[in-house]
Amino acid sequence: MKKTLFFMLTILFISCKNDTKEAAPKEENTNQVTIAISSKNLDSYLKFDPELVEYDITGLDKAEKFTSTALSFPLKENDFDYAKSTDFDYFTAKSFEIAAHTFKIILFNTYGENDGKILNIQLNSYKDEKLIDALLLDCRFTFETEYYRNFKIDGNTIEIKKISVDKLDFNDNGDIIGNKKVNDTLTEVVKYQINDKGLFIKKQ
């Protein structure tokens, strides 16, 4: 009787063990995106010249020429419509891949108001080495107004904070009479999503 009971318990234990193995969930390859890049990661490449009141690019050695396609390619969030110039090369600071698309963060100077020099940080999207979309992450200049942006790329989400600082005080004739006691600061936040086609889609 004891032998029979022991045999039955053994069979039951083995059966339960096999059921547990079969019920265990299978691991799935979710291929999650873990990209995390912000303005702070590029601070070391920006050098401000207090005498000329403009930004230069430093610490990046490989300068590249813009192609004719890149010069005329539409640039999202280019609020001031500052065009690229053949007078300046560009530098690639970061690159990463999401699915079948390659993304590059490039830095370059160009001309702004009254031919003053500005600095742009741009995110490009490529499919099979072909440029398919472009987004202006940062634009920095100091004319009558100081303007810059802070950005954050988290996976396939992009957040851009635009900051405009008005420091100058004017009289009724429009002449500069000094600096304001309290700066007027305006901020705006825009968000984009990188879709499955590698395009930057603005979120409402």
C-alpha angles and dihedrals in degrees: 000000000000091000091051092049092048091050092051092048090050092052091047092050093050091047093051091047092054091048090052091053092050093047094051109111117248118241113251126210101229093175091213120197112242102177114142118172129151140173090269090066089063100040092100090062094056121083121184118210107208093193096053092029093225142109127251130189118246138175096031115104108182108079117188133194121240115246118229088253093053092048093057100032113123112257120208118222091018090143096172096043092232106172125217116257131216086222089078133054125211133235128212110227103171139008133185142160133236115187108312095342132093121213128197131189110211132187125208143154125233140161125283133170114352089358091296114158119252133182124229132193112200134186115215127194121207135190115193088347091304119123108241104164142007133198128188106229098175139010119183130190142133115214118131085324128041111229132182142141138224118209139185129196112198113174106305094340123095125194122190123189113197116205127191120184121192109196102161128093120213134196125227090275092057095252121141109248099173143292126320118251088228120028119233106233125188124188134188129181123206127180132205135189125211105225130206090271092057093251126138108240119191114231118225 
